[in-house]
Amino acid sequence: MKNILNYYYGMIVDKVSDEGYFSYNNHLFCLVNYQRNIDEIESLVLLNNYMLSNNIKINKIIPNNYNEILTYHEGKYYCLLLIKYEGIGSSFHFIPIINNPKLDILKRNKWAYLWSMKIDYVEYQVKHIRKKYPIINNSVEYYIGLSENAISYFKMLVLDNIPLYIGHRRINKNKMYNPLELVIDYKVRDISEYIKQVFFKKEKAIYEIKQFINSLNLNNMDYILLYCRLLFPSYYFDIYDKIIKGELEDDGLIRITDLVNDYEELLYNVYLIIKRKTNILGIDWINSKFM
């Protein structure tokens, strides 16, 4: 990485961490391996500049000496970030998105379509890997079924004129202020992924998550969208993808599959919380287990 920084950015540094962090002229930087669609980078820069100009906390994308945002080196794309902010809290700042067609490529609000595409891909893939990954083989049908519940639920909602906000692909304490992780979606995207994360990492008990949800100031549709997104098992498929890529062993799913009943109980409790606030349809097979 030091060679990339020297040649493309004119930066001579003594040390670069395994994650790409380094200090230069009393500032912290990070050279990131860019892994998103190349076509999205122009829109990400536009969104980054919008946030910076409005004093919204976000790290800054730095072009190289050739005024290029992405640096191509030995088969990989890299992007340099000036790091001003790190970490994550349990409070969320909802930032409405500007109306600009150039940002449409970053939208992720067509949940039913995106989830259906994911399920179709997994169903095709699983046919060829069942013997290699026994834990996937024994669990994937349940999570496909849960996904289909979420897809059907989303398709029932009327979402005309629902505003979109700046969010993140996933909630990660090291990437909350990373402009390369931004997407555009409904307000509850980050909230729901945060809840899933703290639940499966056992950072918060169900009663703490209930307190957090009760503290949210959402409108009726936001609460219903929150429940819908909690139904979709992104937590399972994130680990599934890492296993398929060889980044994790098959048993990496055990911490998820061991908590099936607990997560169903959480879904039931979330349903009860939202039911006190607005009319909401529940999932019969989940509710019947805990009523």
C-alpha positions as CSV (number, residue, x, y, z in Angstrom):
1,M,0.0,0.0,0.0
2,K,2.9,2.4,0.7
3,N,3.9,2.1,-3.0
4,I,0.3,3.1,-4.1
5,L,0.3,6.1,-1.7
6,N,3.7,7.2,-3.0
7,Y,3.1,6.8,-6.7
8,Y,-0.6,7.9,-7.0
9,Y,-1.0,10.3,-4.1
10,G,2.5,11.7,-3.5
11,M,2.4,10.5,0.1
12,I,5.5,9.0,1.7
13,V,4.5,7.2,4.9
14,D,6.4,4.9,7.3
15,K,3.6,2.5,8.3
16,V,0.2,1.5,7.0
17,S,-2.1,-0.8,9.1
18,D,-3.6,-4.0,7.8
19,E,-6.9,-2.1,7.5
20,G,-5.3,0.7,5.4
21,Y,-5.0,3.4,8.1
22,F,-2.0,5.7,8.3
23,S,-1.0,9.2,9.5
24,Y,0.2,11.9,7.2
25,N,0.8,15.6,8.0
26,N,-1.0,15.1,11.4
27,H,-4.1,13.7,9.7
28,L,-5.5,10.2,9.7
29,F,-6.2,8.6,6.4
30,C,-7.4,5.2,5.2
31,L,-6.7,3.6,1.8
32,V,-9.8,1.4,1.2
33,N,-10.2,-1.4,-1.2
34,Y,-13.3,-0.3,-3.2
35,Q,-15.7,-3.3,-3.7
36,R,-18.9,-1.7,-4.9
37,N,-20.2,-1.2,-8.5
38,I,-17.8,1.1,-10.4
39,D,-20.9,2.9,-11.8
40,E,-21.8,4.1,-8.2
41,I,-18.6,6.0,-7.4
42,E,-19.7,9.3,-9.1
43,S,-22.9,9.3,-7.1
44,L,-21.1,8.5,-3.9
45,V,-18.8,11.5,-4.4
46,L,-21.8,13.7,-5.1
47,L,-23.5,12.5,-1.9
48,N,-20.2,12.9,0.0
49,N,-19.8,16.5,-1.1
50,Y,-23.5,17.2,-0.3
51,M,-23.0,16.0,3.3
52,L,-19.7,17.8,3.8
53,S,-21.2,21.1,2.5
54,N,-24.0,20.8,5.0
55,N,-21.7,20.0,7.9
56,I,-23.0,16.4,8.2
57,K,-20.5,14.1,9.9
58,I,-18.8,12.0,7.2
59,N,-15.3,11.2,6.2
60,K,-14.0,12.8,3.0
61,I,-13.2,11.1,-0.3
62,I,-9.7,12.2,-1.6
63,P,-8.9,12.0,-5.4
64,N,-5.4,10.9,-6.5
65,N,-2.8,13.0,-8.2
66,Y,-4.5,12.4,-11.5
67,N,-7.8,13.7,-10.2
68,E,-9.3,10.2,-10.2
69,I,-11.5,9.0,-7.3
70,L,-10.6,5.3,-7.8
71,T,-7.0,4.1,-8.1
72,Y,-6.5,0.9,-10.1
73,H,-3.5,-1.2,-9.0
74,E,-2.8,-4.9,-9.6
75,G,-6.4,-5.8,-10.3
76,K,-8.0,-3.9,-7.5
77,Y,-9.6,-0.5,-7.1
78,Y,-8.6,1.7,-4.1
79,C,-10.1,4.9,-2.7
80,L,-8.4,7.3,-0.2
81,L,-10.4,8.7,2.7
82,L,-9.6,11.5,5.1
83,I,-10.7,10.2,8.5
84,K,-12.3,12.6,10.9
85,Y,-15.0,10.5,12.5
86,E,-15.1,6.9,13.8
87,G,-17.3,4.8,16.0
88,I,-21.1,4.2,16.3
89,G,-23.8,5.1,18.9
90,S,-27.3,3.9,19.4
91,S,-28.8,7.2,18.3
92,F,-29.5,7.9,14.7
93,H,-29.6,11.1,12.7
94,F,-32.1,10.9,9.9
95,I,-30.8,12.8,6.9
96,P,-33.3,13.4,4.1
97,I,-32.0,12.9,0.7
98,I,-31.7,15.6,-1.9
99,N,-33.8,15.2,-5.1
100,N,-31.2,14.4,-7.7
101,P,-31.5,11.7,-10.4
102,K,-27.8,11.1,-10.3
103,L,-28.3,9.6,-6.9
104,D,-31.0,7.1,-8.1
105,I,-28.3,4.4,-8.5
106,L,-27.8,4.4,-4.7
107,K,-31.4,3.7,-3.9
108,R,-32.1,0.4,-2.1
109,N,-35.8,1.0,-1.3
110,K,-37.3,-1.7,-3.6
111,W,-37.0,-4.3,-0.9
112,A,-39.3,-7.0,-2.4
113,Y,-37.3,-7.0,-5.7
114,L,-33.9,-7.0,-4.0
115,W,-34.9,-9.7,-1.5
116,S,-36.5,-11.9,-4.2
117,M,-33.3,-11.6,-6.3
118,K,-31.3,-12.7,-3.3
119,I,-33.5,-15.7,-2.6
120,D,-33.5,-16.8,-6.2
121,Y,-29.7,-16.7,-6.2
122,V,-29.4,-18.6,-2.9
123,E,-31.9,-21.3,-4.0
124,Y,-30.0,-21.9,-7.2
125,Q,-26.7,-21.9,-5.4
126,V,-27.7,-24.2,-2.6
127,K,-28.5,-27.0,-5.0
128,H,-24.8,-27.3,-5.7
129,I,-23.4,-26.9,-2.1
130,R,-25.6,-28.9,0.2
131,K,-23.1,-31.6,0.8
132,K,-20.2,-29.2,1.4
133,Y,-22.0,-27.1,3.9
134,P,-24.2,-29.2,6.3
135,I,-25.2,-26.3,8.5
136,I,-26.3,-24.2,5.5
137,N,-28.1,-27.3,4.3
138,N,-30.0,-27.8,7.6
139,S,-30.9,-24.1,8.0
140,V,-31.3,-22.4,4.7
141,E,-34.9,-23.4,4.0
142,Y,-36.1,-21.8,7.3
143,Y,-34.5,-18.5,6.4
144,I,-35.8,-18.6,2.8
145,G,-39.3,-19.1,4.3
146,L,-38.8,-16.1,6.7
147,S,-37.6,-14.1,3.7
148,E,-40.7,-15.0,1.7
149,N,-42.8,-13.7,4.7
150,A,-40.9,-10.4,4.6
151,I,-41.3,-10.1,0.8
152,S,-45.1,-10.8,1.0
153,Y,-45.4,-8.3,3.9
154,F,-43.6,-5.6,2.0
155,K,-45.8,-6.1,-1.1
156,M,-48.9,-5.4,0.9
157,L,-47.7,-1.9,1.9
158,V,-48.7,1.3,0.1
159,L,-45.6,3.3,0.0
160,D,-46.5,6.3,-2.2
161,N,-44.6,9.5,-1.4
162,I,-42.6,8.0,1.5
163,P,-39.4,10.0,1.9
164,L,-36.0,8.5,1.5
165,Y,-33.0,9.1,3.7
166,I,-29.2,8.5,3.7
167,G,-28.4,5.1,5.2
168,H,-25.7,2.5,5.2
169,R,-25.3,-0.9,3.5
170,R,-24.8,-2.4,6.9
171,I,-24.2,-1.1,10.4
172,N,-20.6,-1.4,11.3
173,K,-18.7,0.6,13.9
174,N,-15.8,1.0,11.6
175,K,-17.8,2.2,8.6
176,M,-20.5,4.5,9.9
177,Y,-18.7,7.6,8.6
178,N,-17.4,5.8,5.5
179,P,-18.9,7.6,2.4
180,L,-18.3,4.4,0.4
181,E,-20.8,2.5,2.5
182,L,-23.7,4.9,1.9
183,V,-27.1,4.0,0.3
184,I,-30.5,5.7,0.0
185,D,-33.4,4.0,1.6
186,Y,-36.3,4.3,4.0
187,K,-35.6,5.9,7.4
188,V,-35.7,2.6,9.3
189,R,-33.0,0.8,7.4
190,D,-30.1,1.6,9.8
191,I,-32.3,1.2,12.8
192,S,-33.4,-2.3,11.9
193,E,-29.9,-3.5,11.0
194,Y,-28.6,-2.0,14.3
195,I,-31.2,-4.0,16.2
196,K,-30.3,-7.2,14.4
197,Q,-26.6,-6.6,15.1
198,V,-26.9,-6.0,18.8
199,F,-29.3,-8.9,19.2
200,F,-27.1,-11.5,17.5
201,K,-23.9,-10.2,19.0
202,K,-25.7,-10.4,22.4
203,E,-24.8,-6.8,23.1
204,K,-28.4,-6.0,24.2
205,A,-31.1,-8.2,25.7
206,I,-34.7,-8.2,24.3
207,Y,-35.9,-5.8,27.0
208,E,-33.2,-3.3,26.1
209,I,-34.1,-3.5,22.5
210,K,-37.7,-2.9,23.4
211,Q,-36.7,0.2,25.3
212,F,-34.8,1.4,22.3
213,I,-37.7,0.9,20.0
214,N,-40.1,2.7,22.4
215,S,-37.7,5.6,22.4
216,L,-37.9,6.1,18.6
217,N,-39.9,8.9,17.2
218,L,-41.3,7.3,14.1
219,N,-44.5,7.7,12.1
220,N,-46.9,4.8,11.6
221,M,-45.5,3.6,8.3
222,D,-42.0,3.8,9.6
223,Y,-42.9,1.4,12.4
224,I,-44.5,-1.0,10.0
225,L,-41.4,-0.8,7.7
226,L,-39.2,-1.5,10.7
227,Y,-41.1,-4.7,11.5
228,C,-41.0,-5.7,7.8
229,R,-37.2,-5.2,7.7
230,L,-36.7,-7.1,10.9
231,L,-38.5,-10.0,9.3
232,F,-35.9,-10.3,6.6
233,P,-32.9,-12.3,7.8
234,S,-30.0,-10.2,6.4
235,Y,-27.9,-11.4,9.4
236,Y,-28.1,-15.0,8.1
237,F,-27.3,-14.2,4.4
238,D,-24.4,-11.9,5.4
239,I,-22.7,-14.9,7.1
240,Y,-23.9,-17.2,4.3
241,D,-22.1,-15.1,1.7
242,K,-18.9,-15.1,3.8
243,I,-19.0,-18.9,4.0
244,I,-19.5,-19.2,0.3
245,K,-16.5,-16.8,-0.4
246,G,-14.3,-18.9,1.9
247,E,-14.0,-16.1,4.6
248,L,-15.8,-18.2,7.3
249,E,-16.3,-21.8,8.1
250,D,-19.8,-23.4,7.9
251,D,-20.1,-23.3,11.7
252,G,-20.0,-19.5,11.6
253,L,-23.8,-19.8,11.3
254,I,-24.3,-21.5,14.6
255,R,-24.5,-18.3,16.6
256,I,-27.5,-17.4,14.3
257,T,-29.3,-20.7,14.2
258,D,-29.0,-21.2,17.9
259,L,-31.1,-18.1,18.5
260,V,-34.0,-18.9,16.2
261,N,-36.6,-19.0,19.0
262,D,-35.2,-16.0,20.7
263,Y,-35.4,-13.9,17.5
264,E,-38.9,-15.1,16.9
265,E,-39.7,-13.9,20.4
266,L,-38.1,-10.5,19.6
267,L,-40.3,-10.2,16.5
268,Y,-43.4,-10.9,18.5
269,N,-42.4,-8.3,21.1
270,V,-41.7,-5.7,18.4
271,Y,-45.1,-6.5,16.9
272,L,-46.8,-5.9,20.3
273,I,-44.9,-2.6,20.7
274,I,-45.9,-1.3,17.2
275,K,-49.5,-2.6,17.7
276,R,-49.9,-0.1,20.6
277,K,-48.9,2.7,18.2
278,T,-50.7,1.8,15.0
279,N,-52.6,-0.9,13.2
280,I,-50.2,-3.6,12.0
281,L,-50.5,-7.1,10.7
282,G,-48.6,-9.7,12.5
283,I,-47.2,-13.0,11.2
284,D,-49.6,-15.7,12.4
285,W,-47.1,-18.6,12.8
286,I,-44.8,-16.3,15.0
287,N,-47.6,-14.8,17.1
288,S,-49.2,-18.1,17.8
289,K,-46.0,-19.4,19.4
290,F,-46.0,-16.7,22.1
291,M,-49.6,-15.7,22.7
